């Protein structure tokens, strides 16, 4: 089960300890349900490859992930309808052991945007979280703000080219 709150952000958080920085590429084999493949490259480490399936929902939803080999990932890339989305991903430490996952999506493209997610161990924990002001507009329960929604929107744009 994935339990997370999402926020649109204008800029990177300032003054928070950085736990990890990575470049992530992800593509969608299907958006309903969400079936995604992802390559994550953390500096000085070998890339990791994952398959993720997500169910319906906003704050809470089923999420099943499994590791892929590089060959499996490459074969699945051949099934994608367009180029992968790039995310410049940074994980920051928040108080009380929480982590803020901040991403710049498709930097330099007209569709680029920034968002953050905070994951929780329970729905009660998520509802009790008081977001710091720098997190910006919360979009957890707003339709159209998932990465699979972004994939669909930008796929339609690339179809017009």
N, C-alpha and C positions, 0 to 999 in steps of 0.2 A: 504494500500500500504506500502510495506517495501522498504526503500531506505537505503542501507548500503554499505560501502566499507570494504573489507577484506584484512588482512595482515598475512603472516606467520611470526612467531617470534621465536627467539632462547631462550629467557628467559623472565621472568616477567619484566614489567616496573619498574623502580626505581624512588622513590621520588614523586610519584603521590598519592594524597589522595584516600584512599579506601572507596567506598560508600557501597559495599555489597560483601559478600563472600557466596558461596553456592556450594553444590554438586548437580549436575544435572544428571539424567538418562534419556536417550531418545532412542526410538526405532521407526522403520519405518514400517508401514503397507503397504506402497507403495512408490516408489521413483519417478514415473512419472505418474501423478503429485505427489508431495511430500505430504504424509499424515503421520504425526508424532505424537507420544504421548510422554509426558515429565512429569517427577516428579522432582520437585525442592525443595531442603531442605536448607533453610537458618537457621543458628544456632539459637537455642532457639525459633524457630517458627514452627508451624505445616507445614507439606509439602503441596505444591500445585500441582495440576494435570491439564494438559492442552492437548487439541487436537489442532493441527495446520495443516492447508492445505496451501501449497504454490504453486503458478503458475510458469510458465517459466520466465526466466530472470536472469540478473546478478545484475547490480546496482539497478534496480527497478523491483519489482515483486509483484503480488497480494499475500497477506497473510491474512488468516482468522483464528482467534484463538477463542477457547471457553473453559471455565472451565469444568472439569470433576469431578465427585465424585471419591472417592478412589475406590469404587466398580466398577464403569465404567472403570477406569484405569486398575484395576486388570483383568477385563474381556477382555479388549483389549490387554493386555500383553500376554494373551493366544493365540493370533493370530500372534504373532511375530515369525519370522523364526529363531531367534537366541537371545542370551543375549543382553541386552541393552548396549549402549555406555555410559561410565561414563565421565563426564566433571567436572573438578575442575574449577569453574567459579568465576572470580573476576571482579567487576565493579569499574573502576577508574574514577575520575573526570579529565577532560581535560579543558583547558582554554575555555572561551566563552560559558560555559554551556554544552559543549559536554561531552559525556561519552564514555569511552573505555571499551569494554567488552572483557576480556582476558580469554581464556580457555586452560587448559591442557587436552587433549583428551586421554583417556585410559592410564593414567600414569602407567609406569612399563611394559607395553606391547611392543613388538617389533614395533608395528604400531603407537605408541604414537607420538603426535606432538602438537605444541602450535600455536594458532592463535588468532587474535584479530579482532573485528568488531567495526566500528563507525557508528551509525545510524544518519540519517538526516531527516529534515522535508520536503526537496524538492531536486529535481535533481540538481538545480542550487547551492544550499548550499553544496551538496556532491561534485560537480565539483570544487567549490571554495576552498574546504578544502586542506590545505597544510600539509601533514602528517609529524609529527616529525620523525627524522632519526631512532629512536629506534623502530619504527613500522616494519621495515624490508621490505621484498618483498611484493608488493601489488599483490593480486591474484583475485581481484574483477571480472575481465573480462576473467580470465584464466579458461578454462573448466577443470573439474575434482576436483575442490576445494570446493565443498559444503559438508555439513555433510551427505547428502543423497548419494553422490558419495563415501564418506568414508565407509558408511554402505554397499554399494554394493561391494566395493573392499574387505573389511574385511569379508563379508559373503562368498565370493568365497574362501578366504583363509581358513575359518573355515570348508568349505565343503570338503577340501582336508585332513582334520585331520581324 
